[in-house]
């Protein structure tokens, strides 16, 4: 019979948020990947030290559509991160909910609906990175997370990854997913990949060579399978109007389209429903662009586990150095 001594405990070096360590200790995705990592690197400080230097970047399908992936990778490499491995994968409804399980409590139904339009729309690219600079008390994942920029477009700066990714700056178009802390690197590996894929990535975690060329080649292959789009909503409405020009059965849709264009309506769901009912061949990414602009954002509440450094977040402890004494796992 298992004892309490064998229960999972998340080392403090993996997260500075006590509540996250408590929650992740019982999270099956974290536990799956943490067990694999310990099997690969042992229970000593070596596993934590390797994680301290590791970060992960997911180029979402919206970044693939805008062809922003290479710009994002160049910016990340310029900041001192080296790609060591990548994997192509696809989000589905369940993956999307599990990745943001502890943040979706503040998401409106509309926002979740738009995420369900974006995330499974094509392949995503997971990139494992090694920090290529002098050791720091700040984990590599946390430093990379600080570069992504806020989800609110009005708060993004020109150097933020989410600004670099594409011209459309809507709240739900965040383009990249970045693990906030080492604990999140572990949990993401457990969500996105089965054990054989995880172990292949773990074997490359601190590889000395630079896999940038291989990652860019894989990205080009992913992009070749995806329809390009700037994800800008007004040109998307223009294209819908062109598609309706000769339709004698589209009076209601044209009326709603003009109301949306003028700002008298934000009913993107009715717009898409009417287009579907009439069989209008309006592109998926144009639909996403309009939905992303017009959909409701978040409730005025605090996520279960806010991002590290979130202004309404939980009190955080200083990040321990990876050679500090660890909790048992």
Backbone bond lengths (Angstrom), bond angles and torsions (degrees), N, CA, C in turn:
res aa  C-N    CA-C-N  psi(-1)  N-CA   C-N-CA  omega(-1)  CA-C   N-CA-C  phi
1 X - - - 1.471 - - 1.529 109.01 -
2 X 1.344 116.81 135.69 1.462 120.53 -178.21 1.523 109.63 -68.09
3 X 1.320 115.32 146.55 1.456 120.80 178.37 1.518 109.63 -109.36
4 X 1.325 115.08 167.28 1.468 120.13 178.67 1.513 111.32 -61.81
5 X 1.344 116.75 -27.09 1.466 119.80 179.72 1.523 112.13 -65.20
6 X 1.348 116.35 -22.62 1.460 119.75 -178.99 1.531 113.10 -94.02
7 X 1.338 116.60 -1.30 1.462 119.55 179.82 1.518 109.82 -68.54
8 X 1.326 115.95 152.45 1.461 120.73 -178.72 1.531 110.30 -71.83
9 X 1.293 115.83 132.08 1.460 122.22 170.88 1.522 107.31 -128.23
10 X 1.295 116.62 135.52 1.462 121.46 -176.52 1.528 108.70 -89.64
11 X 1.330 118.25 119.43 1.469 119.82 179.91 1.523 111.74 -57.66
12 X 1.318 117.91 143.24 1.475 120.31 -178.13 1.523 112.47 -63.20
13 X 1.348 117.54 -22.24 1.467 119.66 178.06 1.521 112.43 -67.20
14 X 1.348 117.43 -16.83 1.461 120.23 -176.72 1.521 113.06 -88.61
15 X 1.329 117.69 -19.52 1.458 121.11 177.16 1.518 109.07 -157.86
16 X 1.321 114.48 138.58 1.465 118.57 177.23 1.523 111.78 -89.84
17 X 1.335 117.28 0.69 1.463 121.47 -177.84 1.528 108.93 -102.39
18 X 1.316 118.76 109.17 1.463 120.69 -177.67 1.533 113.23 -54.98
19 X 1.330 117.55 -40.02 1.465 120.36 -178.78 1.524 110.51 -63.71
20 X 1.327 117.82 -38.21 1.463 120.15 178.43 1.522 110.08 -64.44
21 X 1.315 117.65 -42.23 1.468 119.83 179.47 1.527 110.54 -61.99
22 X 1.325 116.23 -38.46 1.461 120.38 179.05 1.526 110.83 -65.63
23 X 1.337 117.19 -45.12 1.460 121.60 -177.58 1.526 111.02 -68.90
24 X 1.320 116.90 -44.78 1.464 120.52 -176.83 1.519 112.68 -67.20
25 X 1.330 116.84 -24.65 1.462 118.99 178.32 1.531 111.44 -61.15
26 X 1.327 116.40 -24.62 1.460 119.96 178.27 1.514 113.47 -109.53
27 X 1.326 117.19 6.39 1.460 121.07 -177.61 1.528 109.42 -84.26
28 X 1.331 119.39 123.25 1.468 120.10 -173.74 1.521 113.36 -66.17
29 X 1.325 118.10 -30.26 1.461 119.99 -179.89 1.527 110.68 -71.06
30 X 1.325 116.31 -43.57 1.460 119.34 175.59 1.520 110.30 -60.30
31 X 1.327 116.97 -45.71 1.462 120.02 -175.74 1.523 111.66 -64.66
32 X 1.347 117.14 -39.33 1.464 119.95 177.90 1.519 110.90 -57.12
33 X 1.324 115.75 -52.23 1.464 119.81 -175.17 1.527 111.78 -73.42
34 X 1.322 117.35 -33.54 1.468 120.45 179.14 1.532 110.02 -66.28
35 X 1.307 116.72 -39.55 1.469 119.47 175.99 1.529 110.89 -61.97
36 X 1.333 116.79 -42.30 1.462 119.56 179.05 1.520 111.46 -65.62
37 X 1.316 116.64 -40.15 1.458 119.80 -179.90 1.523 111.03 -65.45
38 X 1.330 116.93 -41.89 1.470 119.84 178.36 1.526 111.02 -66.25
39 X 1.339 116.11 -35.87 1.468 118.62 177.29 1.524 110.93 -64.72
40 X 1.341 116.20 -33.79 1.463 120.22 -178.66 1.523 112.16 -78.89
41 X 1.330 117.13 -38.16 1.470 119.91 -169.90 1.525 113.87 -120.70
42 X 1.346 117.99 -1.34 1.452 119.97 178.40 1.514 112.51 88.58
43 X 1.328 114.84 174.33 1.459 121.05 -177.01 1.516 113.56 -92.51
44 X 1.316 117.49 -1.82 1.459 120.77 -176.80 1.518 112.86 -82.71
45 X 1.329 116.13 -167.83 1.467 120.65 -176.88 1.516 113.88 -67.88
46 X 1.339 118.13 -14.17 1.462 120.11 -176.57 1.528 111.41 -63.05
47 X 1.321 117.71 -41.16 1.458 120.69 -179.65 1.524 110.89 -62.75
48 X 1.319 116.11 -43.46 1.467 120.06 -179.75 1.524 110.45 -67.45
49 X 1.323 116.91 -40.21 1.464 120.28 179.89 1.526 111.20 -63.11
50 X 1.329 116.90 -40.47 1.464 119.79 177.59 1.525 110.70 -63.44
51 X 1.327 116.54 -42.92 1.458 119.71 178.41 1.520 111.92 -64.26
52 X 1.311 116.81 -33.30 1.462 121.23 -179.62 1.528 110.93 -61.17
53 X 1.330 117.33 -30.67 1.467 121.76 -178.48 1.525 112.62 -93.36
54 X 1.335 117.47 -3.90 1.461 121.31 -174.38 1.525 111.83 -101.18
55 X 1.332 114.55 148.11 1.463 121.30 174.40 1.526 107.70 -143.14
56 X 1.310 115.86 163.28 1.466 119.22 178.41 1.515 110.05 -136.80
57 X 1.326 114.05 145.57 1.460 122.64 -179.47 1.517 107.93 -132.57
58 X 1.320 117.24 127.07 1.459 121.55 174.81 1.525 108.15 -109.84
59 X 1.336 115.52 120.16 1.459 120.85 171.91 1.519 106.89 -85.25
60 X 1.307 116.54 109.41 1.451 122.27 -175.88 1.529 110.69 -74.15
61 X 1.337 117.50 167.71 1.463 118.91 178.40 1.524 114.39 -59.20
62 X 1.342 118.64 -29.38 1.464 118.89 177.63 1.531 111.32 -69.48
63 X 1.336 118.24 -33.02 1.467 120.44 174.63 1.520 110.92 -70.08
64 X 1.329 116.94 -34.97 1.468 120.65 176.11 1.523 109.23 -64.25
65 X 1.324 117.71 -42.98 1.466 121.59 -178.44 1.524 111.76 -62.93
66 X 1.333 117.91 -40.28 1.466 120.51 -179.15 1.524 112.64 -79.40
67 X 1.337 116.28 -3.66 1.469 121.70 -175.67 1.531 110.40 58.56
68 X 1.340 114.15 35.93 1.466 119.39 179.99 1.507 114.29 -91.96
69 X 1.358 117.64 -1.88 1.460 120.16 -173.15 1.513 114.08 -61.86
70 X 1.337 117.12 -44.17 1.467 118.32 -178.56 1.527 110.81 -65.80
71 X 1.321 117.38 -41.20 1.470 119.55 177.21 1.525 110.68 -59.28
72 X 1.332 116.03 -42.40 1.464 120.11 179.86 1.527 111.03 -63.52
73 X 1.332 116.23 -45.41 1.463 119.37 -179.24 1.520 111.41 -64.29
74 X 1.315 117.63 -40.07 1.467 120.43 178.67 1.528 110.54 -63.18
75 X 1.333 116.71 -40.18 1.466 120.03 178.71 1.520 111.30 -65.06
76 X 1.331 116.21 -41.48 1.468 120.66 180.00 1.525 110.49 -66.88
77 X 1.321 117.00 -43.05 1.473 120.09 178.13 1.523 110.44 -64.29
78 X 1.331 116.74 -38.32 1.458 120.09 179.11 1.509 113.07 -65.48
79 X 1.325 116.98 -19.47 1.468 121.44 179.01 1.520 112.27 -91.73
80 X 1.335 117.10 5.63 1.462 119.26 174.84 1.511 115.63 99.03
81 X 1.337 117.56 20.45 1.453 121.16 175.77 1.527 109.04 -109.77
82 X 1.328 115.86 142.86 1.461 121.57 -177.83 1.522 109.04 -119.05
83 X 1.336 119.21 121.04 1.465 120.00 174.31 1.526 110.71 -64.57
84 X 1.327 116.07 133.04 1.471 119.80 178.52 1.523 111.97 -117.63
85 X 1.347 118.10 -16.27 1.467 121.14 179.64 1.519 108.77 -168.88
86 X 1.319 115.44 160.75 1.467 119.52 174.74 1.518 109.33 -149.40
87 X 1.316 115.72 159.04 1.462 123.03 176.58 1.524 108.25 -143.13
88 X 1.314 115.90 136.43 1.458 121.04 172.93 1.527 107.97 -88.44
89 X 1.313 116.50 136.59 1.467 120.10 177.07 1.519 107.75 -150.76
90 X 1.314 116.02 174.98 1.462 120.01 -179.24 1.525 109.18 -132.19
91 X 1.319 115.13 130.90 1.456 120.68 172.01 1.526 109.91 -69.73
92 X 1.313 116.19 149.88 1.449 121.56 165.43 1.529 107.81 -130.80
93 X 1.295 115.51 -175.89 1.470 119.56 -177.60 1.526 111.57 -56.23
94 X 1.329 116.22 -41.77 1.460 120.02 -176.17 1.527 111.47 -73.16
95 X 1.323 117.04 -43.48 1.468 119.72 178.65 1.520 110.71 -58.83
96 X 1.319 116.05 -44.55 1.467 120.13 -179.45 1.522 110.93 -57.81
97 X 1.321 116.81 -43.96 1.455 119.30 -179.21 1.521 112.68 -70.72
98 X 1.321 117.63 -33.11 1.464 119.45 -178.95 1.525 111.85 -74.40
99 X 1.332 117.56 -38.55 1.469 119.27 179.63 1.522 110.27 -59.28
100 X 1.341 115.95 -44.12 1.467 120.47 -177.63 1.525 111.77 -105.73
101 X 1.321 116.62 29.67 1.468 121.29 -177.37 1.528 111.91 -53.48
102 X 1.318 117.37 -39.83 1.460 121.35 -172.83 1.534 112.80 -95.34
103 X 1.332 116.62 8.60 1.464 121.94 175.36 1.529 112.47 -121.33
104 X 1.328 117.94 -20.94 1.463 120.34 -173.64 1.526 113.37 -72.09
105 X 1.320 118.05 -5.99 1.464 118.85 175.89 1.532 111.49 -63.64
106 X 1.341 118.27 -20.72 1.466 120.00 179.63 1.528 112.01 -101.44
107 X 1.338 117.72 0.73 1.461 120.95 -177.91 1.525 111.07 -83.86
108 X 1.312 116.73 134.46 1.460 120.86 173.92 1.530 109.46 -70.42
109 X 1.332 115.24 161.87 1.461 119.87 176.71 1.535 110.72 -59.03
110 X 1.337 116.50 -38.84 1.460 119.92 179.86 1.524 111.22 -62.98
111 X 1.316 116.45 -41.80 1.463 118.72 -178.90 1.533 110.88 -63.56
112 X 1.325 116.37 -41.61 1.467 119.66 178.34 1.522 110.47 -64.35
113 X 1.326 116.31 -39.00 1.468 119.51 178.04 1.528 111.11 -61.35
114 X 1.318 117.30 -40.44 1.468 120.02 179.47 1.527 110.42 -70.23
115 X 1.323 117.14 -38.55 1.468 119.19 174.94 1.526 111.02 -58.63
116 X 1.338 115.94 -37.44 1.464 119.56 178.06 1.528 111.92 -69.07
117 X 1.322 117.60 -20.34 1.459 120.70 173.19 1.528 111.23 -80.12
118 X 1.323 116.25 -33.73 1.472 121.01 -173.90 1.522 112.35 -83.81
119 X 1.316 116.56 -53.28 1.459 120.06 -162.99 1.528 114.49 -67.70
120 X 1.349 120.72 -39.38 1.470 119.33 178.53 1.531 113.89 -88.71
121 X 1.338 117.43 8.14 1.463 120.28 -170.99 1.524 113.64 -72.29
122 X 1.300 117.44 -13.96 1.462 121.25 179.65 1.509 109.87 -175.76
123 X 1.321 115.83 -176.13 1.458 120.56 -179.68 1.526 110.99 -69.41
124 X 1.324 114.97 149.57 1.464 123.30 170.56 1.519 107.52 -114.58
125 X 1.319 116.28 159.33 1.459 121.12 -179.14 1.522 109.64 -123.33
126 X 1.333 115.57 118.58 1.462 122.49 176.02 1.523 108.19 -91.67
127 X 1.326 116.64 127.28 1.466 121.43 179.88 1.527 108.82 -120.66
128 X 1.322 116.34 121.61 1.461 121.77 175.25 1.523 107.91 -91.75
129 X 1.330 115.48 133.25 1.467 121.87 -173.30 1.517 111.34 -123.67
130 X 1.327 114.70 149.61 1.467 122.24 171.92 1.518 107.84 -115.14
131 X 1.330 116.45 133.71 1.457 119.56 176.98 1.519 109.44 -75.03
132 X 1.311 116.08 126.96 1.460 121.46 -175.25 1.520 110.13 -111.48
133 X 1.317 115.20 65.71 1.460 120.34 177.61 1.516 108.63 -158.94
134 X 1.319 115.71 176.11 1.459 120.02 -175.35 1.527 110.73 -59.61
135 X 1.344 117.15 144.24 1.468 120.38 179.68 1.525 111.67 -54.02
136 X 1.317 115.22 144.56 1.458 121.83 -177.68 1.518 109.00 -136.97
137 X 1.329 116.17 158.78 1.462 120.03 175.17 1.522 111.22 -71.24
138 X 1.332 117.42 -17.82 1.474 121.74 179.51 1.520 109.11 -90.41
139 X 1.325 119.05 122.59 1.465 120.24 178.49 1.524 111.71 -59.80
140 X 1.330 115.11 150.20 1.460 119.91 -179.74 1.528 111.45 -57.65
141 X 1.334 116.79 -41.57 1.464 120.05 -178.61 1.526 111.14 -60.52
142 X 1.324 117.03 -40.67 1.463 120.77 -179.26 1.522 111.00 -67.85
143 X 1.325 116.66 -39.28 1.466 119.39 178.34 1.530 110.58 -64.78
144 X 1.334 116.94 -43.27 1.461 119.32 178.40 1.528 110.53 -65.06
145 X 1.322 117.06 -40.45 1.460 120.61 179.38 1.524 111.17 -59.26
146 X 1.323 116.96 -35.04 1.465 120.12 -179.82 1.522 112.08 -67.83
147 X 1.341 117.28 -15.28 1.463 121.54 -179.57 1.522 113.07 -88.15
148 X 1.326 118.23 -15.71 1.464 119.26 -170.51 1.512 112.05 -71.03
149 X 1.327 118.45 -31.02 1.451 121.49 -177.62 1.517 111.21 89.39
150 X 1.330 117.35 159.03 1.468 121.86 -177.71 1.522 112.00 -68.59
151 X 1.343 115.34 160.96 1.456 118.67 174.11 1.530 110.56 -72.19
152 X 1.315 118.57 -30.69 1.476 121.23 177.72 1.525 109.36 -71.17
153 X 1.320 118.96 116.38 1.462 120.20 -175.18 1.520 113.66 -61.43
154 X 1.332 117.05 -31.54 1.457 119.55 -179.55 1.522 112.31 -67.56
155 X 1.327 116.94 -15.96 1.463 120.95 179.30 1.528 112.67 -98.14
156 X 1.333 118.27 -4.83 1.465 121.05 -177.69 1.517 110.94 -79.76
157 X 1.336 115.24 144.09 1.452 121.14 175.88 1.509 111.04 -101.91
158 X 1.319 118.13 168.94 1.474 121.29 -176.36 1.517 114.07 -64.32
159 X 1.326 118.06 -24.81 1.457 120.48 -179.49 1.521 113.38 -91.98
160 X 1.327 117.61 -3.76 1.463 120.35 -179.83 1.526 110.25 -69.76
161 X 1.332 115.82 144.43 1.460 120.24 -178.57 1.525 111.37 -58.14
162 X 1.311 117.13 -36.31 1.460 120.46 -177.61 1.530 112.16 -71.47
163 X 1.311 117.41 -22.01 1.459 120.57 172.36 1.522 110.50 -80.35
164 X 1.314 116.26 -40.05 1.461 121.80 179.78 1.531 111.13 -63.99
165 X 1.327 117.32 -30.22 1.465 121.66 -170.00 1.514 114.06 -65.57
166 X 1.331 118.42 -37.34 1.452 118.21 -175.19 1.507 112.24 -173.21
167 X 1.336 117.03 163.29 1.467 120.91 -176.68 1.522 113.74 -69.54
168 X 1.322 117.70 -31.24 1.467 120.45 -177.90 1.525 109.62 -76.62
169 X 1.321 117.11 122.79 1.450 121.13 -179.04 1.529 108.95 -120.28
170 X 1.312 115.35 82.07 1.457 122.80 176.42 1.525 108.13 -114.18
171 X 1.316 116.09 154.07 1.460 120.58 -172.97 1.520 113.42 -57.44
172 X 1.330 117.58 -40.25 1.464 120.43 -175.97 1.532 111.81 -83.94
173 X 1.327 117.62 -13.97 1.461 121.26 176.14 1.528 107.78 -88.89
174 X 1.313 116.14 86.96 1.464 120.24 -177.60 1.523 112.47 -103.05
175 X 1.320 118.33 -7.91 1.459 124.92 166.64 1.530 115.76 67.28
176 X 1.308 116.87 -41.92 1.464 120.10 -177.38 1.520 109.97 -126.98
177 X 1.315 114.63 150.04 1.464 121.04 167.50 1.513 106.92 -117.92
178 X 1.327 116.30 126.46 1.465 121.85 -177.70 1.521 108.19 -125.74
179 X 1.322 116.74 129.94 1.464 120.58 174.83 1.523 108.87 -65.01
180 X 1.329 117.04 130.92 1.468 121.24 -174.81 1.525 113.46 -76.14
181 X 1.316 116.23 -35.14 1.470 121.50 -174.99 1.523 108.23 -143.13
182 X 1.344 117.91 168.77 1.464 119.21 177.05 1.522 113.29 -53.99
183 X 1.327 118.06 -37.24 1.472 119.95 178.38 1.513 111.33 -60.20
184 X 1.339 117.30 -33.95 1.461 121.03 179.99 1.518 111.77 -75.89
185 X 1.339 117.28 -30.94 1.468 120.27 172.50 1.523 109.16 -58.41
186 X 1.334 115.65 -44.72 1.464 121.17 -179.38 1.524 110.35 -64.05
187 X 1.328 116.65 -50.10 1.469 119.49 -176.13 1.525 111.48 -62.95
188 X 1.333 117.86 -40.41 1.461 120.08 178.95 1.524 111.43 -60.82
189 X 1.314 116.93 -40.62 1.470 119.67 177.20 1.523 110.74 -59.61
190 X 1.325 115.97 -36.58 1.460 119.62 178.92 1.511 113.41 -71.48
191 X 1.324 117.74 -29.43 1.461 121.58 -179.52 1.520 111.48 -80.37
192 X 1.317 116.40 -47.50 1.465 120.58 -170.13 1.524 114.01 -78.80
193 X 1.334 117.61 -28.45 1.457 119.14 -166.84 1.522 112.78 -132.24
194 X 1.322 115.10 145.76 1.451 121.44 169.40 1.532 109.67 -75.82
195 X 1.315 115.81 170.47 1.464 120.19 -172.88 1.532 114.19 -56.09
196 X 1.343 120.85 -45.23 1.475 118.57 -179.36 1.532 112.52 -59.75
197 X 1.335 117.46 -41.75 1.465 120.42 178.52 1.521 110.66 -67.82
198 X 1.335 117.04 -42.32 1.467 120.22 177.82 1.515 111.30 -58.05
199 X 1.322 115.90 -45.18 1.458 118.88 -177.68 1.528 112.14 -66.53
200 X 1.330 117.11 -33.12 1.468 119.25 175.08 1.526 110.24 -64.27
201 X 1.322 116.75 -41.25 1.456 119.59 179.04 1.530 111.57 -69.62
202 X 1.313 116.63 -41.70 1.463 119.79 179.21 1.523 111.54 -61.35
203 X 1.312 116.76 -35.80 1.463 120.15 179.10 1.522 112.06 -65.23
204 X 1.341 116.28 -20.08 1.463 120.69 -179.74 1.525 112.45 -102.63
205 X 1.314 118.01 5.14 1.455 120.85 -168.31 1.523 113.78 -55.29
206 X 1.323 117.91 -42.99 1.465 119.30 179.30 1.528 110.95 -121.63
207 X 1.338 115.27 37.39 1.465 119.77 178.64 1.523 110.13 -59.42
208 X 1.329 115.37 143.97 1.466 120.13 -176.51 1.521 112.30 -78.77
209 X 1.332 117.63 -24.67 1.458 119.43 -174.89 1.528 111.00 -84.59
210 X 1.317 114.95 165.87 1.457 123.74 -176.87 1.528 108.58 -104.93
211 X 1.327 116.91 118.65 1.463 121.53 -176.64 1.530 112.78 -99.42
212 X 1.346 116.91 20.89 1.464 119.97 -175.96 1.527 111.91 -56.59
213 X 1.317 117.40 -46.32 1.467 120.08 -177.55 1.528 111.27 -61.65
214 X 1.328 115.97 -41.43 1.468 119.69 179.40 1.527 110.96 -66.12
215 X 1.335 116.74 -38.22 1.464 120.44 178.84 1.528 110.41 -66.19
216 X 1.337 117.36 -42.98 1.458 120.55 179.20 1.527 111.33 -64.75
217 X 1.325 116.70 -36.44 1.470 120.23 177.39 1.530 109.92 -64.33
218 X 1.332 116.57 -44.22 1.466 120.57 178.56 1.522 110.67 -64.45
219 X 1.332 116.65 -40.55 1.459 120.79 178.11 1.526 110.67 -60.54
220 X 1.324 117.45 -43.51 1.466 120.73 179.08 1.525 110.89 -60.59
221 X 1.324 116.97 -37.89 1.466 120.55 178.28 1.530 110.72 -66.56
222 X 1.334 116.28 -40.29 1.464 120.35 178.12 1.530 110.17 -65.16
223 X 1.329 116.55 -43.84 1.462 120.12 -179.37 1.530 111.97 -63.87
224 X 1.321 116.55 -35.31 1.470 120.52 -179.63 1.525 111.72 -62.90
225 X 1.338 116.99 -22.19 1.466 121.29 179.75 1.526 112.53 -93.90
226 X 1.330 116.76 1.55 1.464 120.58 -173.77 1.528 110.95 -120.22
227 X 1.319 116.04 140.53 1.463 121.37 174.15 1.528 109.67 -68.22
228 X 1.329 118.73 129.43 1.470 119.56 177.84 1.519 111.33 -75.65
229 X 1.322 116.31 150.04 1.459 121.30 178.46 1.514 109.39 -160.54
230 X 1.332 115.80 141.35 1.467 119.86 172.85 1.526 111.39 -80.93
231 X 1.332 116.86 -13.21 1.462 123.31 179.55 1.527 112.67 59.97
232 X 1.323 116.38 30.54 1.463 121.35 176.26 1.525 109.09 -95.49
233 X 1.318 116.30 132.64 1.457 120.03 -164.40 1.518 114.57 -80.31
234 X 1.324 119.20 -35.37 1.466 119.21 -178.79 1.529 111.96 -67.81
235 X 1.340 120.00 -44.37 1.469 118.49 172.63 1.526 112.81 -60.28
236 X 1.344 116.81 -31.30 1.464 119.45 176.34 1.525 111.05 -64.36
237 X 1.343 116.87 -40.06 1.465 120.36 176.18 1.529 111.01 -66.19
238 X 1.342 115.69 -37.24 1.467 119.03 177.40 1.532 110.81 -60.04
239 X 1.319 116.03 -43.03 1.472 119.32 -179.55 1.526 111.45 -66.41
240 X 1.334 116.84 -35.19 1.462 119.23 175.75 1.529 110.39 -63.95
241 X 1.317 117.24 -42.22 1.462 120.09 -179.96 1.531 111.32 -61.81
242 X 1.316 117.08 -39.66 1.463 120.67 177.00 1.529 109.99 -61.62
243 X 1.332 116.71 -41.20 1.466 120.58 -179.54 1.529 111.89 -65.24
244 X 1.329 116.10 -24.65 1.472 120.03 -177.79 1.519 113.26 -93.67
245 X 1.323 117.09 -4.69 1.467 121.21 -169.61 1.522 112.80 -53.78
246 X 1.310 118.32 -42.00 1.471 121.82 -175.41 1.530 112.81 -103.90
247 X 1.331 116.50 14.37 1.459 119.43 -177.01 1.530 109.68 -93.65
248 X 1.317 116.54 114.55 1.460 120.30 177.52 1.533 112.33 -79.84
249 X 1.339 115.64 -11.56 1.469 120.26 -177.81 1.525 112.35 -100.26
250 X 1.327 117.49 12.13 1.475 120.07 -171.51 1.525 112.86 -113.70
251 X 1.322 117.55 25.35 1.471 120.12 -177.38 1.530 111.39 -59.06
252 X 1.328 116.63 -45.85 1.462 119.90 -179.20 1.511 112.19 -63.63
253 X 1.322 116.95 -41.09 1.461 120.78 179.74 1.529 110.20 -67.55
254 X 1.332 117.12 -40.08 1.469 119.44 178.30 1.525 111.23 -63.90
255 X 1.320 116.06 -39.54 1.471 119.85 179.01 1.525 110.57 -62.20
256 X 1.331 116.02 -45.76 1.463 119.56 178.98 1.529 111.04 -66.07
257 X 1.323 116.79 -39.32 1.464 120.59 178.42 1.522 110.56 -58.64
258 X 1.322 118.09 -44.52 1.466 120.98 179.90 1.531 110.89 -66.71
259 X 1.325 116.47 -34.35 1.471 119.61 177.73 1.531 110.82 -67.50
260 X 1.313 116.58 -39.52 1.471 120.55 177.51 1.521 109.93 -66.68
261 X 1.317 116.43 -44.62 1.456 120.02 -178.03 1.527 111.86 -61.86
262 X 1.330 116.29 -36.23 1.470 120.42 -177.76 1.523 113.07 -84.27
263 X 1.335 117.16 -7.32 1.456 120.30 -179.38 1.508 113.98 89.41
264 X 1.348 117.43 4.54 1.472 120.02 179.20 1.523 112.61 -80.64
265 X 1.322 116.32 -13.52 1.467 120.50 177.45 1.521 108.84 -142.61
266 X 1.334 114.39 148.12 1.461 120.84 172.38 1.535 110.06 -122.55
267 X 1.322 115.76 22.34 1.465 120.37 -172.70 1.532 110.16 -82.67
268 X 1.319 115.05 74.99 1.468 120.60 -178.93 1.523 111.40 -67.23
269 X 1.342 116.22 -31.00 1.461 119.10 -178.28 1.528 111.33 -66.21
270 X 1.348 116.57 -41.78 1.463 119.35 176.66 1.522 110.77 -65.92
271 X 1.319 116.68 -36.56 1.459 120.98 178.81 1.528 110.75 -60.43
272 X 1.321 116.41 -46.78 1.460 120.61 -179.78 1.533 110.79 -68.48
273 X 1.329 116.43 -39.11 1.470 119.74 -179.55 1.529 111.31 -63.20
274 X 1.327 116.53 -43.37 1.468 119.85 179.46 1.530 111.03 -66.63
275 X 1.342 116.37 -39.21 1.465 119.48 177.82 1.522 110.60 -62.48
276 X 1.330 116.64 -41.26 1.469 120.21 177.71 1.525 111.28 -65.21
277 X 1.321 116.50 -41.58 1.460 121.04 -177.06 1.528 110.85 -62.68
278 X 1.329 115.44 -32.95 1.460 120.15 -179.59 1.526 112.47 -90.63
279 X 1.339 116.79 -2.76 1.453 120.23 179.49 1.518 113.51 68.88
280 X 1.336 117.07 32.30 1.468 121.25 -179.24 1.526 109.22 -73.66
281 X 1.311 116.64 129.82 1.471 121.52 -176.96 1.526 110.51 -84.04
282 X 1.319 114.51 60.25 1.476 122.12 179.75 1.519 107.54 -87.86
283 X 1.329 117.73 129.70 1.466 120.58 -170.73 1.529 112.21 -63.77
284 X 1.305 115.15 151.55 1.465 120.59 -179.26 1.519 111.39 -58.98
285 X 1.328 117.21 -45.28 1.468 118.73 -175.76 1.518 111.88 -70.90
286 X 1.347 118.62 -28.35 1.463 119.48 171.86 1.526 110.39 -64.76
287 X 1.314 116.60 -40.23 1.462 120.37 176.30 1.535 110.73 -61.70
288 X 1.331 115.89 -43.06 1.463 120.14 178.20 1.520 110.81 -61.66
289 X 1.346 116.85 -43.47 1.462 120.37 -178.23 1.519 111.56 -58.12
290 X 1.328 116.47 -42.90 1.461 120.43 -179.84 1.532 110.63 -70.43
291 X 1.317 116.81 -45.44 1.466 120.33 179.67 1.520 111.35 -61.78
292 X 1.333 117.14 -40.36 1.468 121.12 -178.71 1.520 111.12 -63.77
293 X 1.305 116.92 -38.34 1.467 120.81 -179.01 1.524 112.03 -72.78
294 X 1.324 117.76 -38.24 1.457 121.14 -169.70 1.522 114.42 -97.63
295 X 1.320 118.28 -14.94 1.465 120.02 -174.58 1.521 112.06 -73.12
296 X 1.321 115.17 155.00 1.459 121.48 176.67 1.516 110.01 -67.09
297 X 1.312 116.37 150.65 1.464 120.86 -176.29 1.532 110.63 -89.40
298 X 1.338 114.96 -113.90 1.462 119.92 -176.59 1.520 110.44 -113.66
299 X 1.341 115.01 159.90 1.455 120.11 166.41 1.530 108.79 -70.60
300 X 1.313 115.81 156.64 1.466 121.14 177.32 1.528 108.09 -81.54
301 X 1.322 115.19 81.03 1.461 120.70 -175.63 1.529 108.48 -152.23
302 X 1.315 115.47 174.69 1.462 121.75 -179.26 1.520 109.20 -105.33
303 X 1.337 118.47 133.44 1.460 119.55 176.91 1.524 111.64 -61.72
304 X 1.326 114.59 157.91 1.464 119.30 176.29 1.523 110.08 -57.53
305 X 1.334 116.19 -45.76 1.460 121.76 175.06 1.524 107.87 -127.54
306 X 1.328 118.04 95.19 1.458 119.91 -179.51 1.527 112.01 -65.65
307 X 1.339 115.47 159.44 1.452 120.23 172.52 1.514 109.70 -56.64
308 X 1.315 116.51 150.46 1.460 120.62 174.23 1.523 108.48 -60.54
309 X 1.330 116.23 130.24 1.451 119.50 179.47 1.512 113.68 83.57
310 X 1.360 117.64 1.09 1.467 120.68 177.80 1.520 108.48 -61.47
311 X 1.345 118.33 133.67 1.465 120.00 -174.63 1.516 114.55 -59.99
312 X 1.347 117.15 -23.57 1.460 119.00 177.61 1.525 111.11 -106.27
313 X 1.316 115.38 19.55 1.456 120.04 -174.46 1.509 113.58 -75.77
314 X 1.311 114.54 177.18 1.451 120.81 179.37 1.516 110.19 -78.16
315 X 1.331 117.97 156.01 1.452 119.61 175.25 1.527 110.35 -56.75
316 X 1.307 115.52 137.16 1.454 120.18 -175.54 1.518 110.68 -117.82
317 X 1.316 115.43 145.43 1.448 120.83 175.43 1.525 109.63 -85.86
318 X 1.336 118.63 154.02 1.462 119.10 172.25 1.518 109.97 -57.79
319 X 1.333 116.59 141.77 1.468 120.04 -179.80 1.522 110.18 -69.95
320 X 1.338 119.35 121.47 1.456 120.64 178.74 1.524 110.74 -69.49
321 X 1.325 116.29 153.88 1.448 120.39 172.89 1.522 108.93 -73.17
322 X 1.351 118.42 152.49 1.469 119.96 -173.34 1.513 114.11 -68.56
323 X 1.351 118.36 -13.19 1.460 118.70 179.64 1.536 111.21 -95.39
324 X 1.323 117.73 6.50 1.457 119.85 175.88 1.512 110.90 -71.07
325 X 1.324 115.80 163.96 1.455 120.09 177.12 1.525 109.19 -62.62
326 X 1.331 116.96 136.10 1.453 122.13 -176.44 1.517 111.20 -103.43
327 X 1.336 113.77 159.32 1.448 119.28 168.83 1.519 109.07 -74.55
328 X 1.311 115.96 155.76 1.464 119.97 176.26 1.521 109.60 -73.00
329 X 1.328 115.90 150.47 1.464 120.27 174.22 1.509 109.07 -124.17
